[in-house]
Amino acid sequence: MSDNKESISLWASVVRRFGLGWRLLWDPRVSLWTKLAPFFTILYIISPLDFIPDVILGVGQVDDLGALLVGLELFIRLTPEAIVTQHLQAMGFNVGQWEEMDEDVDLIEGEYELKDE
């Protein structure tokens, strides 16, 4: 049951990222240079040149899916943080909630003290 829940959570996260990417794509404050990331990703997917040919059923499509997810993540990370935060809030998320959904990032919290030697 836990695997199903994690799988649903993963796909829900992917869908949310696509929604954020779509909103950012149409935002005029996002530079044209940044918007080239999704363009080149789509260009790679429709290109006949692939790292793994699409004729190999299953594996060839995973190559394209991976490129799509990497291109989307690159696009979101290249967009200024203030614009991403605005869109996340408009989508009903606070930034803390969004970051909690990215469970693949390990965070180590601690305290530090400066000492004069």
C-alpha positions in Angstrom: 0.0 0.0 0.0 2.9 2.4 0.8 4.3 1.9 -2.7 1.0 2.9 -4.3 0.9 6.0 -2.1 4.4 7.0 -3.0 3.7 6.4 -6.7 0.6 8.6 -6.6 2.6 11.3 -4.7 5.3 11.2 -7.4 2.9 11.6 -10.2 1.0 14.3 -8.4 4.3 16.2 -8.0 5.1 15.8 -11.7 1.7 17.1 -12.6 2.2 20.1 -10.3 5.5 20.8 -11.9 4.0 20.8 -15.4 1.3 23.2 -14.2 4.0 25.5 -12.8 6.0 25.2 -16.0 3.0 26.0 -18.1 2.2 29.1 -16.1 5.8 30.3 -16.3 6.0 29.7 -20.0 3.2 32.3 -20.5 4.5 34.8 -18.0 6.0 37.8 -19.9 8.4 38.5 -17.1 10.3 35.3 -17.8 13.0 36.0 -20.3 13.0 34.5 -23.8 16.4 32.9 -23.1 14.9 31.0 -20.2 11.9 29.9 -22.3 14.4 28.3 -24.7 14.9 25.4 -22.2 11.4 23.9 -22.9 11.7 24.7 -26.6 15.0 22.7 -26.9 13.5 19.9 -24.8 10.6 19.5 -27.1 12.9 19.8 -30.1 15.0 16.9 -28.7 11.9 14.8 -28.1 10.6 15.2 -31.7 14.1 15.0 -33.2 14.9 11.7 -34.9 18.3 11.8 -33.1 18.1 10.2 -29.7 20.5 8.7 -27.1 18.3 5.7 -27.1 16.3 5.1 -30.3 12.5 5.2 -30.0 12.2 2.0 -32.0 13.4 0.1 -28.8 9.9 0.0 -27.2 9.8 1.1 -23.6 13.4 2.1 -23.1 13.4 4.6 -26.0 10.4 6.4 -24.5 11.9 6.5 -21.0 14.8 8.5 -22.6 12.3 11.1 -23.9 10.4 11.2 -20.6 13.7 11.8 -18.7 14.6 14.6 -21.1 11.2 16.2 -20.6 11.5 16.1 -16.8 15.1 17.4 -16.8 14.1 20.2 -19.2 11.1 21.2 -17.1 13.2 21.2 -13.9 15.9 23.3 -15.7 13.3 25.8 -16.9 11.8 26.2 -13.4 15.3 26.6 -11.8 16.4 29.2 -14.4 13.3 31.3 -13.8 13.8 34.1 -11.1 12.8 32.8 -7.7 10.4 35.7 -7.0 8.4 34.9 -10.2 8.2 31.2 -9.3 7.1 32.0 -5.7 4.3 34.3 -7.1 3.0 31.5 -9.3 3.2 28.9 -6.6 1.2 31.2 -4.3 -1.4 31.7 -7.1 -1.6 27.9 -7.5 -2.5 27.7 -3.8 0.9 26.7 -2.3 3.1 28.4 0.1 6.7 28.0 -0.6 7.3 25.8 2.4 4.6 23.4 1.3 6.1 23.2 -2.2 9.6 22.5 -0.8 8.2 19.7 1.5 6.9 18.0 -1.6 10.4 17.6 -2.9 11.3 14.8 -0.6 14.3 13.7 -2.7 16.4 16.6 -1.2 18.1 15.7 2.0 18.3 18.6 4.4 20.6 18.6 7.4 19.9 21.3 9.9 22.3 22.3 12.7 23.8 25.1 14.7 27.2 26.6 14.4 29.4 28.8 16.6 32.3 31.0 15.5 35.3 30.7 17.8 38.4 32.9 17.7 41.6 31.0 17.8 
